[in-house]
Each structure stands twice: as C-alpha cells, then as structure tokens.
Amino acid sequence: MIELPQMTEISGKKEAQERVDRIHAFRRELDQLAREKVLLLSAEERARVDAHLDATLAELAARFDVDISDSQKQFSLAMRIASALGGLALCAAVFLFFFRYWGLLGTSVQVGILVAIPILALIATELVSRKEKTFYYTSLLAIIAFVSFVMNLSVLGSIFNMAPSPAAFLAWGLFALFLAYGYRLKLQLAAALVCLVIYGAALIILAAGGSWDAIMDRPESLLIGGLALLAAAFVLPHSRHTGFPIVYRFFGLAFVLLALLILANEGQMTFLPLAKKTVQGIYQIGGFVAAAAATWMGVRKRYPESMNLGAAFFAIYLFNRLFVWWWDWMPKYVFFLIIGGIALALLAIFRKIRIKAVRADAPLTEEAA
C-alpha cells in the first residue's frame, strides 16, 4: 500500500500548496508508469489510492484554502493582482478626495484625519485577517494602512514645516515590517526592506559627512544594505514565514548587484580613497564575481530568484563592458554581430548550467521515491 505524509506535517498554506502539487504530480506519474507497464495497480488498489488522495485534497482545501486545480491557481493569481491594484486605487481615491478639499479644512481636522486613517485601516486589517483564510482582503487593507501611514508622515511634515529626515524611512520600514510579519504579507516585506536599506544608507552617508539624501551619489551605502539583507536571509529564523527568505535574497542581491554596476561605471562615487580608474576596475571585477556567485548559489541551493538575477546581471555587466570598450571605434554591424554571438554562447552556458541543476535534482527525486 502506498503511504503519503501525514496531515500533521502541514503547518501553513505554502506547505499545503506544495503537497497539493506533489499529489497531482504523483497521479500523473502513476498514469505514466501504468502506460509504460512499469507499475500496474489493481482496480481496487488504484481506487484506494485515489480515494485517499481525493480526501487529502479536500481536507487541504478546507483547512488552508489552497488551489487544487490549474484554473484555481490562475484565479488566485488574478485575485492577488486585483487586491494589490485595488489597494493602490483606493489609496489614490482617498488621497485625491482629500487633496481636493484639503485647503478647506482646519489644521486640527487635517491632523485628526491623517492620524485616524492608518489606525482605522490597521484595525480593519486585523479584523478581516481573523475571518479570512486567503488574505486577499487582508493584503488590500494592509496596503491602504501602509500607504496612508506614508502619507501621514509626509503631509504632517509639510503642515508643520519639518525638515526632511531619514527617520521617516525607519518609521515606514518598521510599520511595513509589522504588517509583513503580523499577516505574512510579502509585498509589505518588500516595502519594509527597501525603506530600511534606504535608512541605513542615509545613516552611512551622514556618518561620512554627506547629505543623507545623496544616496545614489554613494552607491556603496546601498551595497552594505544589500549584504545585510543577504545575511538576514540565512540568519533569521523563518519557520512561520517560509516564503520570506526569498524576498530577503532577491532584494539583497538586487541592491548589491545594482550598486556594483553603478560603481563599475562611475568610480568617482566611491568612499574609497583611490583613483577613479582603480575603483572602476575593482568593482568591474567584483560585479562579475558577484553575479557569477549568485548564479552558482542559485543552482547549488536551488534558489531560482538568485540564479535568474545573477544570470541577468552577469549579461548586463558583460554587455555594458563591451559597449564601453568597443562602441566608439568598432563598426556598428560588427559590434552587434559580436553581441549576438556572445548571447548565443551565454545561452549555451546557461543551458549547461540548467542541465547540471536537473542532474543534481535527480538523486533527491530518487531518494524521495
């Protein structure tokens, strides 16, 4: 008799959805093995297996509201997109409504409205999350709460003529982090990480004696923030938020690779007391190494976001260097011909990497079987 993992092993929607996908793959493989006459179950045995799998799918759907068919997955994706767009649209509607009548309101009324909106949105988020399994409406209300909180601090600063401060990014980041971990929302986590990296970069620039809003003039401050996110992806425990390390890795790598790309072209933006050409050479090599390492890590650890981002930036670094070296003196048709040849070579290399990744997965698949 074929035994599947017990339901007690499932602790969240992500794990439940993974098991649903495994069940569908298991059924397809059973059908294939039967057609190839490798594994032939009797009608009674197949009926028992199908009954058990159907009962498991029904229980998973009831407990975790997972998608048990392709059509349901498509609808779920559409609902996630709709919830995000709906939240942003409602925020825009509220903002434009008050913007139209804002000047007619007294200062005390303005302050009261600005304080009340994020609090009411947060209360609504909490109440809805207690009754909703899918978290679509929770996500929508959380977007409204975060955007209204951003607007709150921005407009209050304007009303009282307060000087811009990086502390606002800290407040926004912490609030988004509270929403993300409180309600398991990746979009709010992404917003929190961006705000916190900007805040950390501003502090680094202030410590160096610069203006905090000149972040893009000192990309190394973003590089440090990106490295911190990568470290957090591997250090922080995420037993209850299994999808969060992906967000940490993606944004960490994005900040690191983007900062290296800028510094490779604009060496004068560095903190290092070195000549521009020297700095450019260091970060050009660093960019290629970092992109290759991200791709390798993605293949070895089975992190698709790392592999894809690393491969994309490796190609960007390469084409950027070729443009700088060859564009001004080489005939344009020769330049694009070489670029096309290099693109085909990269395609072949990435294909080999993919084949190695598939082979690396094979022992795990056989062991699981």
N, C-alpha and C positions, 0 to 999 in steps of 0.2 A: 504493500500500500504506500502511496506517495504522501509524504508529510510536508506541510508547509510551515513557516514560522508562526508561532502563536501570536494572537492578537495583543497579548500583554507587552510585546516588544515595540508596539507602535505608541509613540508619545507625542506626536504632533502631525499637523496636516501634511508637511513636506514628506515625512516618512510614510504616511498613509498613501500619498500620491505615488511615491516610489514603488510601494508594494503593489498598487493597482497596475502600474506599468509592467512590473515583473510578472504579474498574473497573466496579462494579455500576451506578453512575450512567451511565457510558458505554454499558453494554449496554442499559439502559432507554431511553436517548436514541436509540440506533441503532434499536431496535424502533419507537419513536415516529416517527422520520424515515422508516422504511420504510412504516409505516401511512399516513403523510401523503404518500408518494411523492415525498419530497424527496431522499432518498439511498437508492438501490436497489443493493445489492451483489449480485453473482452468488453462486450457491451455493458456488462454490469460494472466492471472496474471503471470504465470511462464515465458512466453515469454517476458513480460515487464521486469521482474527481470533479466533474462538472458541478454537481450539487454543492460540494464543499467550496469550490471557487465562487459560485454564484452567491452562496451565503456570506462568504468573506467580503465580496464586493458590496453586497447590500449593507453589511454591518459597517464597513468603512465609509460608505456614502452617508449612512445615517449618523455616524459619530463625528466624522470630520468634513462632511460635505465636499468630498473630492470628486474629480471628474473621472467617470468610469467609461467614457467613450470619447472619440475624437471630436465629435460635434460639441460635446460639453466643454472640452478644452478650448475650442475656438470661441464659444460663447463666454467662457471665463476670461479669456484674453481681451475680448471686446468689452466686457464689463469692467476690467481693470483700467483699460484705456478711458472708458467713459467716466469712471469715477474720478480719475485724475483730471481729465478735461472739465468735468462738471465742477469739481472743487475750484479750479482756477477761474472758470467762468463766473461762478458765484462770488468769488473774491473780487473779480473785476467789476461785477454789477454793484456790489456794496461800495467799493471804492468810488466808482463814478457817480453813484447816487449821492453819497456824502460830499463828494467834490463839488457837485452842482449847488448844493445848499449849504456848504461848509461856512461860507462867509456870513451867513445869516444867523449863525449860532454863536452864543457867548463862549468865552474861554472855558468856563466851568462845565458847560454842556459838552463841549468838544472833548475835554479831558475825560469826562464820565463815559462818553461813547467809546473812546479809544481804549479805556481800561476794561469796559464791560464786554466788548465783542470777543476778544480772545478767551476771556473767562467763560462766557456762555458757550463758545464753541468747544472749549475743553470739557465742560460739563456734559454737553451733548455727545461728545466723542465717548466719554466714559459710559454714559447710559446706553448708548447704542451698542457699544462693544460687549456689554453684558448679555445682550439678547441675540447678537448676530454671530453666525459661525464663519461666514465668508469674508467678513471685514471690508467689504466694498464700501458700504456707507461709513464705516469707521474711518477708512482711509480718506474718503471725501471730507469728512468733518475735521480730520486731523490736518489736512491741507489748509482748510479755512482757518483753523486755530493758528497754525504756523504763520501763514501769510498775514493774518490780522495782527499777530504779535510783532512781526517785522514792521508792518505799517505803524503799529502803536509806537514803537521806539523812534521811528523815523519822524513821524509827524509831531510827537511830543518834543523832540529835539528842535524841530523847526519852530514850534509855538513859543518855546521858552528861549529860543536863540542860543542853544547849546552848541559848543564846538564839536565837530565830528570826532569820534573816538573809536578805537578798535575794540573797546569793551562791548560795543553793540554786537559785534560778531561773536563774542564769547557768550553773551546772553542768548542770542539766536541759536547758536550751536547747542548750548545746554538744553534749551527748550525743545529743539528738534530731537536731541538725543533722548530726552524724557519720553517724547511721543513714540520714538522708534522702539525703544526697549519696553515701554509700557504696553504697546499694542502690536509689536512685531511687524513694523512697517519699514520696508527697505527704502522707499522714496524719502521718508523723513530722515533715515540714517544717512543717506547720501547728502542731503542738505546740511545735516549736522557736521559731517566730516569736512565738507567744503568750508563751512563757516569757521570751524575750529582750526583748520590749516591756515586760513587767512589770518585769523587772530594770532596764531603762533608766529607766522611770518612777519606780522606787524611788530610783535614784540622783539623779534630778532633785529629788525631794521632800526627800531628805536634804540636798542642797546648799542647798535653800531653808530649811533649819532645821526641817523637819517630821519626823513619824514615817513610816518607809518603808512601813508597811502601810496608810497612809491614801491609797492611790492613787485610789480613787473619790471622795475629797474634793477632789482636784485633777485633774480630767479633762484639763487641758492637758498633763499629763505623758504621757498616752496619745495625745494629738493629735500630739505631737512624734514618738513612736514610730511612729505610723501614717504620717506623712510620710517617715520614714526607710525604711520598708518600700516605699513607692511609689517612692522614689528608687532603692532596690536593684533593683526590678523592671526598671528601664530601664538601670541602670549595670552590674550584674553580668553576666558572660558566662554563658550557659546553653546552649551548643552541645550538650552531652551530656545536658542535663536540660531539654528543650524545654517540658515541662509545668509547670515551677516558676514562671515569671513570673506565671502565672495565680494561683497561691497567694499570691505576694507582693502582687499588685494587690488581690486580694479582701480579704485581712486588713488591708492598708494602708488601703484605703477604708473598711472596716468600723470600724476604730479611729478614723479621722478623723471620719467622719460621726456615730458614736455620741458621741464627745467633744463635738462641736459641738451635738448635740441636748441633751445634759445641761447644757452651759453656757448654751444659749439659754433654759433654764427655771430654772436655779439659778446666777444671776450671782455670788452670793457665794462660789462655789467657785474663783474665778479667782486667778491670781497678779498680775493687773494692778491697779495702784493707782487704780482707777476706781470710780465708784458702781455699785451693782447694776443699776439700770435701763440705764445706759450699756453695761455689759458684756453684758447680755441683748440689747440692740439690735444690738451689734456681731456677736455670734455668731448671732443670728437671720438677719441678712443673710448672714453667712458660711456658714451652713448651707444656705440656698437656693442660693447661688452655687456651693458645693462640690458639692451634689447635681446641679445642672444641668450643671456642668463634667464630672462623672463620667459622666453620661448622654451628653453630647456626645462625650466622648472614646471611650466605648464604641461609639457609632455610627460615628465617623470612623475609628477604628483597628480596628474590628471586634472589640472585646473584649466579649463577651456578659455576662461577670460584672460589668464596670464599668457597662454600660448598665442591667442589671437592678437592681443595688444602688443606683445613682444614682436611678433612677426610683422605686424603693420608698421610699428616704429622702426624696425630694422630696415624695411624697404624705404621708409621716408628718409631715414638717415643716409642711406646709400644714394638715393636719387638726388637728395639735397647736395651731397658732396660732389657727385658727378656734375651737377649743374654748375656749382661754383668753379670746378676745375676746368670744364670743357666748353661751356656755353659760349664764351666770348670769342674763342678762336677756331672752334670746330664748325664745319658746315652743318647747318641745322638738320639736313636729312640724315647725315651720318650720326649725329647725336641721337636722334630718335630711333635710328636703326639699332644703335648700340643699346639704348634703353630697352627696346623691345627684346633684344637677345638676352639681356640681363634678367628681364622679367620672366622669360621662359626658363632660364636657369634657376631662378628663385622658385618658380613653380615646381620644377623637378626636385629641388632640395626639400621643399615643404612636403611634397608627396612622399619622399622617402621617410621624412620625419613622421608623417601620418602612418605609414606602413609599420614603422617601428613601434609606434604607440599602440596600433592594433595588435601586434605580436606580443607586446608587453601585457596587454589586457587578457590575452588568451589563457595563460596559466591560471589567472584569477577566475576566469569563467569556468575552466575545467575543474578547479578546486571547489567552486560553488556548486557545480553539478554533482 
